[in-house]
Amino acid sequence: MSGALASREQCPAIPYTPAEYAAEARRIVDEGGVMIHIHARTPDGRPSHEVQDFRAITEAIRAEVGDAAIVNYSTGTLGVPVEKRIEYLRALKPEVGALNMGSMNYAKYSSRRKDFVFAAVFENSFETIRAFLAAMREEGIRPEHECFDSGHVASLDPLLDMGALEPPLQVSFVMGVTGGIRPTARNVAHMAEQVPGVPHQWGVIGISRAQWTLLAAALSLGGNIRVGLEDNFYLPDGEMARSNGDLVARAARMAADAGRRLATVAEARTMLGL
């Protein structure tokens, strides 16, 4: 919906306040979206990992759309202790918690500058993953496994074997981040083939304008799709989206054109084991 890095200078539609999050939630639900992924912000737009900001945003969304959307909290960030991120999960108990499945170089590169805009090591060790999984299991939160490369998908194997995970799994392929897997249709198929052979749902999270090609591949292969201003500001024709709803509407049209039917929120909860 908002991400943690983008600002209104880049895209005026990025929500900052709880009321703006709620208005975006309404647009998403009205266009057929069934899950809302939340990075919290303070009302002036700064990223936040405080319980009160997640609470205010979630309560505003629930007041606007009720149970018509699954609430999914981000847990991924740089430099914020694991314990602080677990704190808002325990306090607010979202239905789903996003869980990054491996450490990696995480960067943005500018070919014009011939240099990185930013570059960092994104730490997601097995120790960190298991800490989140233990807290999510205790609180009844289902993990969404965000995989930036095929090795991250393979990290599901030992966690299943030791009993830290219970199917059905929700596995999301994040494609297009510098340091992760390249955003190609062939790689969508490759990632889908790596998911362990247990009941699961898989989907694609495409970063930047490559998103639309990746979504088309996922729809053809039977996967789920995510869109939103966190991932991409632009519609396929290059026009900047005016809201998350614009992106959801275009994705829903693509799904219909591919012969796919949108799941209701009740169906989605059943498929994800919620």
Helices and strands as residue ranges (DSSP letters): H 18-30, E 35-38, H 51-65, E 70-73, H 82-92, E 96-100, E 104-110, E 115-122, H 126-139, E 142-147, H 150-154, H 156-161, E 169-175, H 185-194, E 200-206, G 208-210, H 211-221, E 224-226, H 244-257, H 265-271
